[in-house]
Each structure stands twice: as C-alpha cells, then as structure tokens.
Amino acid sequence: MNANYPEFPPFCGKKVSHKEQQLILEIVDRFKRLARTELASTLCELLAWVRPNGKLKTVECRQFLELLQHQQRVTLPDKRDRGKPVRATIAFTKATHATPPLQGPLKDLRPVSLDIVQTDNDRTLWKELIERYHYLGYRIPFGAHLRYLIHARPDTETKTLLGCLQFSSPAWRMAARDQWIGWSDSLRASNLQSIINNSRFLILPHVQVHNLASHVLSLAARQIVRDWQTQYHIKPLLIETLVDINQFRGHCYRAANWQEVGVTTGRGRQDRQHQRHDVAPKRVFLYPLHKQAREQLLEQRRG
C-alpha cells in the first residue's frame, strides 16, 4: 500500500477527495481480515456511497478497490474462494411437468408479456423452471438482478406460461465487450453498472413457436430500461449475453438485432485472476439500449 501514490481514479464518476483517499487507505490497512465485500460495505457506510434508493454501492466499491489494487495503490485481503456460483437443491413439482407441444403462429399468442417475479410463488416457479429446463440450471446470482416470467395472452382465461428471463450484474471483464466499448480500467470501474447481463433465457421446450424467442428479446430490450431504473436507480445503456458455442448459435439474438462482437477465452465471467480454464468458450452478444450507448459509457461521470 502506498499513501503517496498519485490521485485516485474517480468512484462512479465522482472525484475521490484527499480525505476520502486517506480513509480508504486506513480502513484497508486496518481491517485485513475482512472479506473484500465486507470491506467494500464498510467503506460505503463510512463514505455514504449509496444509491438514490439508499442501498450501499457495495458492488461498485469492491470493483473500485480491486482497480486500486491492480494499480498497486492498496493491498486487499486474499480473495475467498467462492468457486462456482452456489447451486441450490430444488424439487420438481407438477407445476413444471412437461405438457403437450404448443405450436402455431406467433400472432396466436399475442400479446406476450414479461412479468417481473415478485411473489414467493413466482420465485419458486421461476427457480424450478430454470433448474429443470435450462442447460445451466439455477444458480444464486451475484449482485443486482431482475427475473421475469413470460406469458402469452396474460389478461385472458387462456393465459399461458412460455418461459423465463433473468438480467443481472455484468461481468467484470469481457475482452470482446471491453474492446467494443474501448474504455480504460478507470472508466470501466466507473461506468460498469450501466451494463446488464442477460444471464438466463428460457423458452420452455414444449413451446415451439417460430420467432417467439426474438420477439421476447425485443420486448425485453424495451422493458428492462424502465424496470431496472425503477429497481436500482441506474439507467442501463447496454445488455450483454454469452451463448455457449457448443449448445447454440445465437440465431434469436441476431434476429433481435443483437451484435456478435467476439468469443470468450473459456474462463468464468467473474474470473479476474485468470485461474479458471474449464469453462466452454461462448459467443459474446451486445445490445445497445441507447443510440449513443458507447459514447455514454466512455464519458467520465461527475456524480
């Protein structure tokens, strides 16, 4: 740790004062036994680094601290091995049993709705569907997230469940995405939370309707901006997703005007130390949520 190192990069676009820098150095040095997330939460409480809804900016603060360590300005506690995301044990019930194929033209299912998962029953159903039918299964997500159940004809007696969606916090590093944006480490630390990750997308296997998946993605791109901003008081500018090249080709993303920008190296999305090489390479798709998304991600925030 070097207290004489030049001025810190901004935090979430805001200049870190000399007094704040000294406090960060002092707390990091004093509390060596805290986990990194606990350390970030402590700093957020002391520095009043909170969102407009009052919640701590713990995710952004941890990323900020790890940027400082990368720049050799602080020495953080060793990372505690989280391994792979936690997998919960989920029982399968009749609610998710296979049903006869649903076929026909997309127009017969309209309107299609994306309903935010809010009740305990909806959460249980969402988890069970993902665990049962998604090739990755259910994992407890890290960071911010929103989940949806996809329905056809939601306001009628023939309301039909079609699938599930999840958006969550973005990957810390993703070479193809970062190259497309063209940002520096400090800008990434400042603006990363303006990106969201489409971390789960499931059309139930018995639902065999041409163009449904791309239609849902188009609906989601319009709805997620409002919903994410309502929930987290952050306006997302870009959606990212990863498509396993051994499982899928990403046709529905292309049909919904997502851009394929590259392929991952075969490490996990949170692998900052380049230690995991057991993950299949994936295609990287991006969807800008604003005409000037890239330009805005390259802006130095002031607050």
N, C-alpha and C positions, 0 to 999 in steps of 0.2 A: 504494500500500500504506500502511495506516495502523495503526501499532502501538498507538495509543491508542484504537482502536475498542472499543466495549463487548464484553463477553464473547462468545466464540464459541458458536454453537449446538452441541448435543451431536453426537458422532460415534457412529452406531449405538446411540443411546440413552445413551451414556456421556459424562459431563461431561469436557470438554477442559480440563485444568489450565492454570494460567498458564504454567508451564514448557513444556508442550506447545505452547501457542499461540505462545510466543516462538520455539520451534524451527521451527514451521511457517512463520512469517514469515521467519525467517532462511534456511531452505532454499529457499523460493520466490524470495526475492530473490537468492540466491547463484547458483542454477542456472537461469538464464533460458533457456539453450539446450536444456534437456531437453524432450522431448515430454511432454505432460501425463500420459500413462500412466506413463512412466518416472519422472516426478516423484512421482506417487502411490505407485509401488512403493518408491521410495527412502524416502519418509516412513513407509510401513508397516513397512519394515525397521527404521528408527531408533526408531519408537514402539511396535514389537511389536504392531501392529494385524493380528492374524492370526485365522483361523478355528480352531475346535476341532480341525480336521484338520491344522493347521499351515500352511495356504496363506495368502498375503497377501490382505488385503481391498482389493486394488487398485481394483476396480470401485467399491466404496463410497467409497474415499478420493478417487478422481477426481471423483465426484459431489459429495462434500463440498467439495473445492477449488473446484469451479465454482459451488457455492452461495455460498462465501465471496467469490468474485469478483463474483457477482450483487449481493451486499450491499456491494460496494466495500471489502472488507477486505483483499484481496490482488489482485495483478495477475499473471495467469498468462501463460505463453508463448502466442503465437497458435496457434490450432488448426491442425494439419496436415491438409490436405485429404485425407480418406480416400475421398471420392467415394462411389460406391455400394459395397456390400459386395463383396468380392473374388469373382469368378466363376472357378471352376476349369474346365479343359478335361477333360471326362470322355468316354471312349469307350463306345459302346453295344456290348454283347455279347449272345450268345444267351440269357444268363441272364435278360434282361429283354424278350425278344421278346414280342410280343402272342400271346395264347393264345385258344382258343375261349371264348365268353361263359360265365361261371359264374352260373347263375340258380337260383332256388328259394327256399324259405322260410328265414329266419334260423335256425330250430331245427336245420336240417340241417347247419349249420356249427359249432354249439356243441360244446365250449367254444371261445370265441375268446380268444386270449392276446396280451398285449403283452410282447414280449421285448426287453429292453434290448440295444442294439447294443454289443458288447464286442470281438469279434474283428476282425481285419483284413478277413476275407472279408465279414463282415456290414457293416462300414463301407463297403466298396467297393460292395456290392449296394445299400445304402441310398442312397448318393450317386447311383448310376446310375439307380435308380428315380425319385428326385426330379427329377433333371435331365431324364429322358426324358418323364415324365408329369405333373409338377406345373407349373402355368402360370407360376410364378415361377422354376422351375429351382433348381439347387443354388447356395447361397452359403455361404461360410465364415462361421459365426455369430460375433458378438461376445459375449464374456462366457461365463457358465456355460450348459451345455446338456445335455440328455439326449435320446437318439434311441431309437426303438422300431421293430421290425418287427412287423406284425400278422399273426398266423397263425390259421387255423381248424384245429380238431382237432389240436393241437400234439403230442400223445403217441401218434399213430397213424401207420400207413403212408400214410394219405391226407392228411397234413399239407399245408395249402395256404396260400400267401402271399397276403394280401389287401391289404396297403398299408403305409404308413409314418406315423410321427408324430415331431414334434420339439417339445420345450419348451426355452425359452431365457430369457436375462435380459430383464427388462421394458423397455418404452420409458421414457425419462427423463421426458418429459412427454406426457400424453394428456388433453386438456381434458375429454372426457366421463368418462373414468375418474376423474380427479382431482376433478371436481365430484361424482361419485357418492360418493367417499370423504369429501370435504370437508376435506382436510388442508392444512396450511400447507407452505411450502417446506422449513422445517426438519424437519418430520415426514416429508415425502416423502424427504428425504435420509437420514433415519434408518431408515425402515421400507420403503423401496422394494424391497429384495431379498427381502421376504416376498411379493412378487408374481412370478409366472412368466408367460411368454408362449407360447401355443400357436402357434409360428411356422411350422410346416408340418403339414399333414394331407392325406394322400392315400389314397383308396380306389382301387385300380387300375381303369382304365377297363373292363376286361373283367368285373369283379366287379359284378354287377347284382342286388343283394340288398336288398330293401326293409327299412328300419330298421337296416341294418348300421352306417351312419355314426354315428347317435345312440347305438347300443349301445356302439360303441368309445369314444365320448366319455365315456359314463357309466363304463365300465371305467377309463378313463384318470384321471378325476377321483378315483377311489378309490385307484388305484395310485401316482399321481405324488407324493402326500404322503410316503409311505414311501420311495420311491426317491430323491426329491430330498433328503430329510433324511439319508438314508444317504450320498449322494454329497457333499453340500455342508454338512451340519450346520446347515441352515436349514429351519425348518418353513414351507412356503408356506401362505399364507392365502387367496390369490385368484389365479385364472387370467384372463388377458386374451387376446383374439384380435381380429384385424382381418379383415373379409370384404369383398373388393372388390365394390362395388355394381354394377360393370359386368360382373362374372363370375358372381356367386352371390347368393342371397337369404338364406342362413344358416338354411335350414329345419332342418338336422340339429342345429345348436346350440340352436335354440328347442326342438326335440323332446327334447333332453337337459337342458332346464331352465336353459340359459344366459339371461342377461338382456341385451337390447339396450339400451344406455344413450346412444347418440348416433352421430354420424358425424364422422370426422376432417376436418381442413381441407384435406387434399390435400398435406401435406408428409410427408417421410420420418419414420420412427419415431425417428431419432436427430437430427433437425433442431432443435437447440437455438437456433440463431441466426435461425430463420425465413427461410432463404435458398432453400429448395427448394420449388418450386411445381409440379413436373412429375409428382407422384405422384397417382394417382386417389384420390378420397375413398373411405373404407372405413367400413363399419358396425363399431361397437365393441361387442363382446360380453364380458360378465364372468361368471365362475362362482365364487361364494364357496365356499371349502373348509372353512369353519367357520361355525357359526350366528352367531357374533359377529365375523366377519371384519372388518367395517367398524370396529367398536368397537376391536378389537385393533390395527388399522392406525392408529388415532388415539391410541393410548397412547404416552406418552413412555417409551422403553426406558431401562432403568438398566444394561444390560450386554449 
